[in-house]
Amino acid sequence: MFEALVLACLIGDPTDCIQLENTRHPLRTYAQCEARAMEMGSAVNQYMTGYKAISWKCRPLQQGKFTNVDSTYWPNS
């Protein structure tokens, strides 16, 4: 299982960023995770005025965990 993450930053202040995570459904494959991350990224400006998706990643979930999200951002890859 995978977790889709998207980093969205304020267009006028690229240091003001929010980490978004998929909560819609389980993502069993990397391909499903990648597709969901693209979907989330393309919807950022529709739901978050002034923000732009900057990066995305798919992280494998550890068995028994619902999420791996912490409060820190990841560097752009």
Secondary structure, 3 states (H helix, E strand, C coil): CEEEEEEEEECCEEEEEEEEECCCCCECCHHHHHHHHHHHHHHHHHHCCCEEEEEEEEEECCCCCCCCCCCCCCCCC
